[in-house]
Amino acid sequence: MSRDPYEPRRGITERVTVAGSELVDYVKQLIAEGNVRRLIIRKPGGATLIEIPLTAGVAVGGALTLLAPIIAALGAMAALIAKFEIDILRSDEKIEEKKRTDEEA
């Protein structure tokens, strides 16, 4: 059974507070994990600064190359702001795969 591309995918969202000096390294680490679908970087008050959609399955090296301008912008913002909140929306593909397997059985 194929999944409807317009149906929202389930996932896990977490919010992390990061010091400005650690922002770029932390974002690179999240990209390298490979299961992050979207990053939303906010000021401590909650105002959104930037949303970064990440495509699942993109090779880590390719993702870092494509996102180089965004990472440079993050570095510039990190110099101006002391703390950031990052909303991390992780893909929950394993749960979806198990659900599909159970439906097919």
HUPE-V492582 format. One record per residue. N is the residue number from 1. RES is the residue in one small letter. BURIAL is b if it has 24 or more other ideal C-beta (glycine too) atoms within 12 Angstrom, else e. Layout:
N/RES/BURIAL, N/RES/BURIAL
This chain:
1/m/e, 2/s/e, 3/r/e, 4/d/e, 5/p/e, 6/y/e, 7/e/e, 8/p/e, 9/r/e, 10/r/e, 11/g/e, 12/i/e, 13/t/e, 14/e/e, 15/r/e, 16/v/b, 17/t/e, 18/v/b, 19/a/e, 20/g/b, 21/s/e, 22/e/e, 23/l/b, 24/v/b, 25/d/e, 26/y/b, 27/v/b, 28/k/b, 29/q/e, 30/l/b, 31/i/b, 32/a/e, 33/e/e, 34/g/e, 35/n/b, 36/v/b, 37/r/b, 38/r/b, 39/l/b, 40/i/b, 41/i/b, 42/r/b, 43/k/e, 44/p/e, 45/g/e, 46/g/e, 47/a/e, 48/t/e, 49/l/b, 50/i/b, 51/e/e, 52/i/b, 53/p/e, 54/l/b, 55/t/e, 56/a/e, 57/g/e, 58/v/e, 59/a/e, 60/v/e, 61/g/e, 62/g/e, 63/a/b, 64/l/e, 65/t/e, 66/l/e, 67/l/b, 68/a/e, 69/p/e, 70/i/b, 71/i/b, 72/a/e, 73/a/e, 74/l/b, 75/g/e, 76/a/e, 77/m/b, 78/a/b, 79/a/e, 80/l/e, 81/i/b, 82/a/e, 83/k/e, 84/f/b, 85/e/b, 86/i/b, 87/d/b, 88/i/b, 89/l/b, 90/r/b, 91/s/b, 92/d/e, 93/e/e, 94/k/e, 95/i/e, 96/e/e, 97/e/e, 98/k/e, 99/k/e, 100/r/e, 101/t/e, 102/d/e, 103/e/e, 104/e/e, 105/a/e
